Amino acid sequence: MASVQETLTQLLTVDGAMCAALVDSGSGMLLGSAGSGLDLELAAAGNTEVVRAKLKTMKSLGLQDSIDDILITLGSQYHIIRPVALKEGLFLYLVLDKQRSNLALARRKCAEVEKLVTI
């Protein structure tokens, strides 16, 4: 198991990683952050709404499933939102420079690191 800061530091080892955060999706509060390039407090609050909207849509559709990750592709960045399976109500948020990153490897790293989160 890894502390919040250790978890986020591991995420930043991914090529092209700019910043990472652990977020409480119940409150939108930032539980930890690392790196730079964005206002992570604002991003945490905004991406909480993304997660809530997706969960609400899944419920409306009657989907009995879980979210592996949510990918937002911008012109110059990838934003990965990964719910923490063992800690309901938390998600990892990773921002990548699109030109310097490998999306498949970043998603894989998120999946690995997500299993290590301790609160």
NORRA-V860237 format. One line per field, one symbol per residue. psi: psi as a letter, one per 30 degrees, with the letter a starting at -180 (. if undefined). burial: b if it has 16 or more other C-alpha atoms within 10 Angstrom, else e. A space follows every 10 residues. Layout:
psi: ???
burial: ???
This chain:
psi: lkleeeeeee effkkfkell lkkjfefgkk flllalfljf eeeeeefeee eeeeeeeeee fgkillkelk kjjleglkkk kjkjefikgk lkkkkkjefg ljeeeeeeee eeeeffkk.
burial: eeebbbbbbb bbebbbbbbb bbbbbeebbb bbbbbeeeeb bebbbebbee beeebeeeee eeeeeeeebb eeeeeebbbb bbbbbeeebb bbbbbbbbee bbbeebbebb bebbeebee
